[in-house]
């Protein structure tokens, strides 16, 4: 099976992890294009403004490279990880050439990232979603007629797996997540519920938190964005790691389903972290709440769990080990990649490919 894979390439990205896992499978040949090489991100306002002007040219250049590589590599499959910069016209042209098109979609809603992606997602022969509710609601909520199947997120062993549980832990609570208003509200309420005036050593990593630094206790730490192996190294410093969910998903003024799990759900377990995870019905099928991963539905419950488990090192370590044993290797990206290839192989068979 010859696949042209298009996705981001930075170390620790889910796209890169999946690409590497697929390349290790027998009978799979991978050509790849780094989407971020053609449509880069910018951190400053000036560069964002410049890139916005260049975006149509960048997308056009990416399209040309995709179509050129499909032909030169004789690829049977075009697989995009989310495909934010790939337009519907590119997918249509690939399908006209007899190429099977697949989108691995990792987010809550394909409507939440602009009209171009919203249209493009409906053009793929197959969407492989990381959300268990997408296949059932693919037509009724999102309005698509193409096929959608479910394969969960997975952890990357080279990045997230640690053989031993953490030893020295200099922080009481850690969390790694990009700023969202609901995450900020949760942590503000947690600080108030704990009455934290310096008793708890807390560090929150991720994009966007510095702008809201004044909303939190002065002694809390905000080291910024952390990627790759450093991400789990930081998380392991916490005796407790908070795992939130983006459950308030408003798209164009319409409420759509939110997260029921995230990459963190599997990565933190593989890293040997003891986590307190936001509860979801789906999560109950992933971990045992009583013996592996305690769960919370509101800040009052979260604060109660923090108070209970913080002084109980033996319980924390026992549950962290049990969660890790559950996750490794079952929830790895290697296991997920095998599921993905099974779906793709079935699609190729249906279309008469060898």
C-alpha positions in Angstrom: 0.0 0.0 0.0 1.5 3.3 -1.1 0.4 6.3 1.0 1.1 10.0 0.6 0.8 11.4 4.1 0.3 15.1 4.7 0.6 16.5 8.2 2.6 18.6 10.6 6.2 17.4 11.3 7.3 19.0 14.6 8.6 16.6 17.2 5.7 15.4 19.5 2.9 16.3 17.0 0.2 13.7 16.6 0.6 13.8 12.8 4.3 13.0 13.0 3.7 10.2 15.4 1.1 8.6 13.2 3.2 9.0 10.1 6.1 7.2 11.8 3.9 4.4 13.1 2.4 3.8 9.7 5.8 3.6 8.1 6.8 0.8 10.4 3.9 -1.5 9.3 4.7 -4.3 6.9 3.5 -3.7 3.3 3.1 0.1 3.8 5.2 2.6 1.8 5.0 6.2 2.9 5.8 9.4 1.1 5.2 12.5 3.1 4.7 16.2 2.8 5.1 18.5 5.8 2.0 20.7 5.8 3.8 23.1 8.2 6.6 23.6 5.6 4.1 25.1 3.2 1.7 26.8 5.6 3.8 27.7 8.6 2.4 29.1 11.9 3.5 32.5 13.3 3.8 33.7 16.9 3.9 37.4 16.4 1.1 39.7 15.2 3.2 41.1 12.3 4.0 37.6 10.9 0.4 36.4 11.4 -0.7 39.4 9.3 1.9 38.6 6.6 1.0 34.9 6.5 -2.7 35.8 6.2 -1.9 37.6 3.0 0.2 34.8 1.8 -2.2 32.0 2.7 -3.8 31.6 -0.7 -0.4 31.2 -2.3 0.8 28.9 0.3 -2.3 26.6 -0.1 -1.9 26.7 -3.8 1.8 25.7 -3.6 0.8 22.8 -1.2 -1.8 21.6 -3.7 0.7 21.6 -6.5 3.1 19.6 -4.4 0.5 17.1 -3.3 -0.7 16.4 -6.9 2.9 16.2 -8.2 3.9 13.7 -5.5 0.8 11.6 -6.0 1.8 11.1 -9.6 5.5 10.7 -9.1 5.2 8.2 -6.2 2.2 6.3 -7.8 0.4 6.7 -4.5 -2.8 4.8 -4.0 -3.9 6.7 -0.9 -3.8 10.4 0.0 -4.0 10.6 3.9 -4.2 13.9 5.6 -4.0 14.4 9.3 -6.7 17.0 9.8 -5.7 18.7 6.5 -6.3 22.3 7.6 -4.5 23.7 4.6 -5.9 21.2 2.0 -8.9 22.5 0.0 -11.8 20.5 -1.3 -10.6 21.1 -4.8 -7.3 19.2 -4.0 -9.3 16.3 -2.7 -11.6 16.2 -5.7 -8.6 16.3 -8.1 -6.9 13.4 -6.2 -10.1 11.4 -6.4 -10.4 12.0 -10.2 -7.0 10.4 -10.5 -8.3 7.3 -8.8 -6.5 8.0 -5.5 -8.3 7.0 -2.3 -8.6 10.0 0.0 -8.5 9.6 3.8 -8.7 12.3 6.5 -7.6 11.4 10.1 -9.6 14.0 12.0 -8.5 14.6 15.7 -10.8 17.4 16.8 -14.4 17.8 18.2 -15.9 19.5 15.1 -14.9 19.8 11.4 -17.0 23.0 11.4 -14.8 24.8 14.0 -11.8 25.6 11.8 -13.1 27.7 9.0 -15.3 27.2 5.9 -12.4 25.7 3.8 -11.8 22.7 6.1 -15.6 22.3 6.7 -16.1 21.8 2.9 -13.0 19.7 2.4 -13.8 17.2 5.1 -16.9 16.2 3.1 -14.9 15.4 0.0 -12.8 12.6 1.4 -13.7 9.0 0.7 -13.2 8.2 4.4 -12.8 10.2 7.6 -11.2 8.4 10.5 -12.2 10.3 13.6 -10.8 10.2 17.1 -14.2 11.0 18.5 -16.5 8.1 19.3 -19.7 10.1 18.6 -18.7 11.3 15.1 -19.8 8.2 13.0 -23.3 8.2 14.5 -23.8 11.9 14.1 -21.8 12.4 10.9 -24.9 13.2 8.8 -27.4 14.5 11.4 -25.2 17.0 13.1 -22.4 17.7 10.6 -24.3 17.3 7.3 -21.8 14.9 5.6 -22.6 12.0 3.3 -19.1 10.4 3.2 -18.1 7.5 5.5 -16.8 8.2 9.0 -15.3 5.6 11.4 -13.8 5.8 14.9 -10.2 5.1 16.0 -9.1 6.7 19.3 -6.1 8.9 20.0 -2.8 7.1 21.0 0.4 7.8 22.7 3.8 7.8 21.1 6.2 5.5 23.1 9.3 7.4 22.1 7.9 10.7 23.4 5.4 9.7 26.1 6.3 6.4 27.6 8.5 6.2 30.7 9.5 2.7 32.0 9.6 3.8 35.7 7.2 5.8 37.7 8.4 9.3 38.6 10.6 9.4 41.7 11.3 13.0 42.7 8.2 15.2 42.4 8.7 18.8 43.4 5.2 20.0 42.5 1.8 19.1 44.0 -0.3 19.8 40.9 0.6 20.1 37.2 -1.5 20.6 34.1 -0.5 20.9 30.4 -3.1 22.4 28.1 -3.5 25.3 25.8 -5.5 28.1 27.5 -9.3 27.9 27.1 -11.8 30.0 29.0 -13.4 26.9 30.5 -9.9 25.6 31.7 -9.1 29.0 33.2 -12.5 29.1 35.0 -11.9 25.6 36.3 -8.5 26.5 37.7 -9.6 29.8 39.2 -12.5 28.0 41.0 -10.1 25.2 42.1 -7.7 27.8 43.7 -10.7 29.4 45.5 -12.0 26.0 46.6 -8.7 24.9 47.9 -8.1 28.2 49.6 -4.6 28.2 48.1 -2.5 30.9 49.8 0.8 29.2 49.2 0.1 25.7 50.5 0.0 24.0 47.1 2.9 24.0 44.6 1.1 24.3 41.2 2.5 24.7 37.7 0.4 25.0 34.5 2.1 24.7 31.1 0.8 25.5 27.7 0.1 28.4 25.2 -1.9 31.4 26.3 -1.7 31.2 30.1 0.7 34.1 30.6 -1.9 36.6 29.4 -4.1 35.5 32.3 -1.4 35.2 34.9 -3.0 37.8 37.2 -6.1 35.7 37.6 -4.3 33.0 39.6 -2.4 32.8 42.9 1.0 34.6 42.7 3.0 31.5 43.6 1.6 29.4 40.8 4.0 28.8 37.9 3.3 29.2 34.2 6.4 28.0 32.2 4.7 28.4 28.8 4.4 25.9 26.0 6.3 22.6 26.4 6.6 20.0 23.6 8.1 16.6 22.9 9.7 14.6 25.7 9.9 17.7 27.9 6.0 17.7 28.0 5.8 14.4 29.9 9.0 15.2 31.9 7.2 18.3 33.2 3.9 16.5 33.9 5.7 13.8 35.9 6.9 16.5 38.3 3.4 16.7 39.7 2.1 14.4 42.3 -1.3 15.0 40.7 -1.8 15.9 37.0 -5.1 17.4 36.1 -6.6 16.3 32.8 -9.4 18.6 31.6 -11.8 18.2 28.7 -13.1 20.8 26.3 -16.8 20.1 26.9 -18.3 23.5 26.0 -18.1 23.4 22.2 -20.0 26.3 20.6 -19.6 26.5 16.8 -21.1 29.4 14.9 -23.6 29.9 17.8 -24.6 26.2 17.8 -23.8 23.8 20.6 -22.0 20.7 19.3 -20.6 17.7 21.2 -17.3 18.4 23.0 -14.4 16.2 24.1 -14.9 12.9 25.8 -11.1 12.2 25.8 -8.0 13.9 24.5 -4.4 12.9 23.6 -3.6 13.5 27.3 -5.9 10.7 28.3 -3.4 8.2 26.9 -0.1 10.1 27.0 -0.2 10.8 30.8 -1.0 7.2 31.6 1.9 6.0 29.4 4.2 8.5 31.3 3.3 7.0 34.6 1.4 10.0 35.9 -1.3 9.9 38.5 -4.1 12.0 36.9 -7.5 13.3 37.9 -9.4 13.3 34.7 -12.6 15.2 33.8 -15.3 12.5 33.7 -17.1 11.4 30.5 -19.3 8.4 29.8 -16.8 7.2 27.2 -13.9 7.5 29.6 -15.5 4.8 31.8 -14.7 2.3 29.0 -11.1 3.4 28.9 -10.0 3.3 32.6 -11.4 2.1 35.8 -12.3 5.1 38.0 -11.8 3.2 41.3 -8.4 1.6 40.6 -6.7 3.5 37.7 -7.9 7.1 37.0 -10.2 9.0 39.4 -12.6 11.3 37.6 -14.4 14.5 38.4 -17.4 16.3 37.0 -17.1 19.7 38.8 -14.6 21.7 40.7 -16.0 20.7 44.1 -15.4 17.1 43.2 -11.9 17.9 41.8 -10.9 19.8 45.0 -12.1 16.9 47.1 -10.0 14.5 45.1 -6.9 16.7 45.4 -7.3 16.8 49.1 -7.8 13.1 49.4 -5.0 11.9 47.1 -2.3 14.5 47.7 -1.1 13.0 51.1 -1.6 9.4 49.9 1.5 8.6 47.9 1.0 4.8 48.0 -2.5 5.1 46.5 -1.4 7.5 43.8 1.5 5.3 42.7 -0.6 2.2 42.7 -3.2 3.8 40.5 -0.7 5.4 38.2 1.0 2.0 37.6 -2.4 0.3 37.0 -3.3 3.0 34.4 0.1 2.6 32.7 -0.3 -1.1 32.5 -3.7 -0.6 31.0 -2.5 1.9 28.4 0.8 0.3 27.4 0.9 -1.0 24.7 -2.9 -1.2 24.0 -3.4 2.6 23.6 -0.2 3.3 21.7 -0.2 5.0 18.3 1.3 1.8 16.9 -1.9 -0.1 17.9 -4.1 2.7 16.5 -2.2 2.7 13.2 -3.0 -0.9 12.6 -6.7 -0.2 13.1 -6.4 2.7 10.6 -4.7 0.6 8.0 -7.4 -2.1 8.3 -10.0 0.6 7.4 -7.9 1.9 4.5 -7.2 -1.6 3.2 -11.0 -2.3 3.2 -11.6 0.9 1.3 -9.0 0.0 -1.3 -10.5 -3.4 -1.7 -14.0 -1.9 -2.2 -12.6 0.3 -4.9 -10.8 -2.5 -6.7 -7.2 -1.5 -5.8 -4.5 -4.1 -5.4 
